[in-house]
Amino acid sequence: MKKEKEKFHAPGTVVLVFIWFIWFIILYTTNWLALSENWFLR
């Protein structure tokens, strides 16, 4: 039996993770900016 190189067989999962990560960063940043404008703790 020949040992074939193991390939990564889930490119769709990686794409979904990157989409979720980008969405999370955008959501986190917009919420942080909105909170910083409305919550005056200085």
N, C-alpha and C positions, 0 to 999 in steps of 0.2 A: 504494500500500500504506500502510495506517495503521500507525503505530508504537504498539503497545500497551505499556502499562507492564509491565515485567518483574516478575513476582511470584516469591516464593520457593516453590519447588515441592517442598520436602522437609521438611514439618513433623514427620514421623515420625523422621527422623534427628536433629532438634533435641531431640525428646523423649528419644530414646535417649541422646544425649550428656548431657543434664541428669540422667537417671537414673544413668548411669555416674558422673558427677561427684559427685552426692550420695552414692552408694555408696562412692566413693573417699574422700571426706571422713570419712564415718562409720568406715570401716575404718582410715584413718590415725589418727584421733583415739583410737579404742579401743586400737589397738596401741601408740600413744605413751603412753597412760595406763597400760597394763599394763606396759610396759617401765619407765616411771618408778617404778612400785611395786616392781619386782623388781631393778632395776639401781641399786645405791647408789653413784653417783659424785657426791660432793659435796666 
